[in-house]
Amino acid sequence: MNRPEEGCGRGNSQLEDTMSALDEDFARMFGSPIFRHHDATSEIASKIHRFRAVDEHNLLALAKDIARLTADRLDITAMYKAVGKPDRTLGSLKSLEWLLGHFVPGDQARALLTPLVGIYELRLGDAHLPQSEIAQAFALVGLDRTVGLIQQAKAMIDAAAAAFAAIRRTLRAARG
């Protein structure tokens, strides 16, 4: 893959690389990938870069696209094949927490997902969430709201990549 110079283009290559590595490991461990692939994946991924956050609205739009690339593509069926189906219907992130809970304590599984949950909650921030809930979602992601928007955007992308890297390490350690 041809990568642009630092600071000049796509800021999500670490996120995509981490997701790809997790996808490959999951398929090797459990027989199928953890992410569903569709035609819009590349288009969505191309929108994920820090320079998009020129204002608050675009920072929230970035969160929405990160959620579309990550949580919305999680394959619940593949996760249930790996560890069994829970007794109730769960969304994609709760299903991932359910999967991880088979390998680590529940509070650790929840902690691994915290930044992804924050990003997922921010996807509705520009239209639906009260300001207090937006602030809470930013806190879940771990963003420093006192720094510039571009720095916050980079931190958001990095937080998602770090979460998937930690999930990958956890599964690899648990599965040997």
C-alpha positions in Angstrom: 0.0 0.0 0.0 1.3 3.4 -0.9 1.3 5.6 2.2 1.3 9.4 2.2 3.9 11.4 4.1 3.1 11.9 7.8 0.5 14.6 8.2 -0.5 14.8 4.6 -3.2 12.3 4.0 -5.1 9.4 5.4 -4.9 9.3 9.2 -6.6 6.0 9.6 -4.1 3.6 8.2 -3.2 2.5 11.7 -6.9 1.9 12.4 -7.4 -0.1 9.2 -4.2 -2.1 9.7 -5.2 -3.0 13.3 -8.7 -4.0 12.2 -7.3 -6.1 9.4 -4.9 -7.8 11.7 -7.7 -8.5 14.2 -9.9 -9.8 11.3 -7.2 -12.2 10.2 -6.5 -13.5 13.7 -10.2 -13.9 14.4 -10.7 -15.9 11.2 -7.7 -18.1 12.0 -8.9 -18.6 15.6 -12.6 -19.1 15.0 -13.1 -19.9 11.3 -14.5 -16.6 10.0 -13.7 -12.9 10.0 -15.0 -10.6 12.8 -15.8 -7.8 10.4 -18.3 -7.9 7.5 -17.0 -6.5 4.3 -19.1 -4.5 1.9 -18.7 -2.2 -1.1 -18.8 1.0 1.0 -16.0 0.1 3.3 -13.2 1.8 1.3 -15.4 4.9 0.8 -16.1 5.2 4.6 -12.4 4.6 5.4 -11.4 7.3 3.1 -13.4 9.8 5.1 -11.6 9.0 8.4 -8.8 11.5 8.8 -8.0 14.1 11.4 -8.1 17.1 9.0 -11.8 16.6 8.6 -12.4 18.0 12.1 -12.5 21.7 11.1 -15.4 22.3 13.4 -17.4 20.5 16.1 -20.0 19.2 13.6 -17.3 17.5 11.5 -15.6 16.0 14.6 -19.0 14.4 15.4 -19.3 13.3 11.7 -15.9 11.7 12.0 -17.1 9.7 15.0 -20.1 8.6 13.0 -17.8 7.3 10.2 -15.5 5.6 12.6 -18.5 3.8 14.1 -19.7 2.9 10.6 -16.2 1.4 9.9 -15.9 -0.4 13.2 -19.0 -1.2 15.3 -21.4 -1.3 12.4 -19.3 -3.9 10.5 -18.8 -6.3 13.5 -20.2 -9.7 12.5 -22.5 -10.8 15.3 -23.0 -14.2 13.8 -19.3 -14.9 13.6 -18.9 -13.9 17.3 -21.7 -16.2 18.3 -20.2 -19.0 16.3 -17.0 -18.5 18.3 -18.5 -18.6 21.8 -22.2 -19.4 21.6 -25.2 -17.2 21.5 -26.4 -15.2 24.6 -29.9 -15.7 25.9 -30.9 -12.2 24.7 -30.4 -10.1 21.6 -27.3 -7.9 21.8 -26.0 -5.1 19.5 -22.6 -5.3 17.9 -20.5 -3.8 20.7 -22.4 -5.7 23.4 -21.8 -8.9 21.4 -18.1 -8.1 21.3 -18.2 -7.6 25.0 -20.0 -11.0 25.4 -17.3 -12.6 23.3 -14.4 -11.1 25.3 -16.2 -12.0 28.5 -15.5 -15.6 27.7 -11.7 -14.9 27.9 -11.3 -12.2 30.5 -13.4 -10.9 33.4 -16.5 -8.8 32.4 -15.1 -5.6 33.8 -12.0 -6.0 31.7 -14.0 -6.8 28.6 -16.1 -3.7 29.2 -13.0 -1.6 29.7 -11.5 -2.8 26.4 -14.6 -1.5 24.6 -14.9 1.9 26.4 -13.4 4.1 23.6 -15.5 2.3 21.0 -18.7 2.8 23.0 -17.9 6.5 23.3 -17.3 6.8 19.6 -20.5 4.9 18.9 -22.5 7.3 21.2 -21.0 10.3 19.5 -22.4 9.3 16.1 -25.7 10.8 17.2 -24.1 13.8 18.9 -24.8 16.4 16.4 -28.6 15.8 16.2 -29.9 13.9 19.2 -27.7 13.9 22.3 -28.0 16.5 25.1 -24.7 18.4 25.7 -24.1 16.4 29.0 -24.3 13.1 27.2 -22.0 14.4 24.4 -19.4 15.3 27.1 -19.8 11.9 28.7 -19.2 10.2 25.3 -16.1 12.3 24.7 -14.8 11.2 28.1 -15.4 7.6 27.3 -13.2 8.0 24.2 -10.6 9.6 26.4 -10.4 12.9 24.4 -8.9 16.0 25.9 -11.5 18.7 25.0 -9.0 21.5 25.7 -6.9 20.7 22.7 -7.6 21.7 19.1 -10.2 19.8 17.0 -7.6 18.2 14.7 -5.8 16.9 17.7 -9.0 15.5 19.1 -9.8 13.9 15.8 -6.4 12.2 15.7 -6.9 11.1 19.3 -10.3 9.6 18.4 -8.8 7.6 15.5 -5.9 6.5 17.7 -8.3 5.5 20.5 -10.3 3.2 18.1 -7.0 1.7 16.8 -5.7 1.2 20.3 -9.0 -0.5 21.4 -8.8 -3.0 18.6 -5.1 -3.6 19.2 -5.9 -4.4 22.8 -8.8 -6.7 21.8 -6.5 -8.5 19.4 -3.8 -8.9 22.1 -6.5 -10.2 24.6 -7.8 -12.8 22.2 -4.3 -13.9 21.1 -3.3 -14.3 24.8 -6.4 -16.2 25.6 -6.3 -18.5 22.6 -2.5 -19.1 23.0 
